[in-house]
Amino acid sequence: MSITTGLVENDRVHRSVYTDPAIFELEMQNIFGATWIYVGHESQVPNDGDFITASIARQPLLMVRDKGAVHLLYNRCPHKGAQVVPEGQGNARMFRCAYHGWIFQRDGAVRTIPLDDGYEGTCIGKHSPDASMTRVANVASYRGFVFACLADEAPPFQEWLRGVDSSIDNMADRSPEGELEVTGGVLRYMHRCNWKIFLENLNDLMHPMVTHMSSSGTARSVANRHFGKGEKLPAAIEILGPFTSNYEFFEDMGIHAFPGGHSYSGGTVSIHSRYSEIDAYNDAMNAAYGEARAREIFSMNRHNTIVYPSLTLKGPIQTIRVIKPIAVDRTLVESWTFRMKGAPDELLERSILYCNLINSSANLVGPDDHEAYQRIQTGLMSEKVEWVNMQRHMGKERPNADGGWSAMGTSDLVFRNQYRTWAAYMETAA
């Protein structure tokens, strides 16, 4: 019997799933160490020799391109265990361990072992597979997004991604060339809460109009004071204002959940659907796809897509956030911005502005959520109330065409769905 047995019911979860360090350690093994986790984007290693470091479930990894192929290696020397490549990115002809000078080719194969005759007759000689950097067992790429599963056996990737693959498609299709590339560096933001609290909040459509009054509400007040009806608003107010739309707006957006814990909110309407149009961009899309197909692409306006458990994306604004659990009450979130190939620079400028306003450590909206996260984490330490309720609109979901379920926007459907998946993962190695 697993330590998590009985902690998840159909309509509620026990508070310990957010507060127990032993459960967190099991999550690192059974969830982040056993299913598909986002690693990076192929555009981060466009040329042979380009590399970036990454991590999954505290395991240091190295993503590198060699002879056109992208490899994912454990960033560890097979000799004494030293990290071969320090954190960062760059370009290299080969990799040399800074401790004893072992040299590895870009695909991880050992090239040079100093005084290798000293290992004659052992299992770690130059011609032994054990002397090379170890490759990650399962790696898959979808529209340039690279995922890995550290387990020996991985769920079928396309089946696992079903339901949210369309969000990735739409994000890429918004490029006139159908391709994205990561631009600039990363914004990192440490959250003082369990990783699941952050993840749940993304598609919690009951909180924006309450939590974000200090940021979005202020932006609306500024707009009302200084701009007339129908007058063009500054981009910052266009971005901030919709967060405090009314309950009906978010209810009508809708919510959609899928096997594997995935979900997205919004559809044809979201907080991103009313941004000012950019004529040069529309022209480029019409030229690339034709007007009918371009309109179809633009008609998909999803709020947050969660590729459970590690990736969230916003297709209309070309940003992603990557979830990296640090401890039971600490979660590092990385925010990356994409440039759409063939699109005017104004689109990238808007995406960067969005991230600075929403996702950076000095943003305006994030502190609202951050305060809520900390209050939840603190409140869940109370032992007198053991359960977290997830009953809103229970039983009102309906099947959708993508093999999942759909409901009104403020439904707790996505939380119930995430914890069905969570419980299945956590019981696997019981």
Secondary structure, DSSP 4 states (H G I P E B T S, - for coil): --TTTTSEETTEEETHHHH-HHHHHHHHHHTTTTS-EEEEEGGGS-STTEEEEEEETTEEEEEEEETTEEEEEESS-TTT---SS-SSEEE-SSEE-TTT--EE-TTS-EEE-TTGGGGTTSTTSTTSGGGSPPBPSEEEEETTEEEEE-SSS---HHHHHTTTHHHHHHHHHTSTTS-EEEEEEEEEEEESS-HHHHHHHHT-TTSHHHHTIIIIIHHHHHHHHH--TTPPPPHHHHHHGGGG--HHHHHHH-EEE-TTS-EEEEES-STTTTSPP-HHHHHHHHHHH-HHHHHHHHT-EEEEEEETTTEEEEGGGTEEEEEEEEETTEEEEEEEEEEETTS-HHHHHHHHHHHHHHTSTT-SSHHHHHHHHHHHHHHTT-SS--EEE--TTTT--EE-TTSSEEE-TT-SHHHHHHHHHHHHHHHHT-
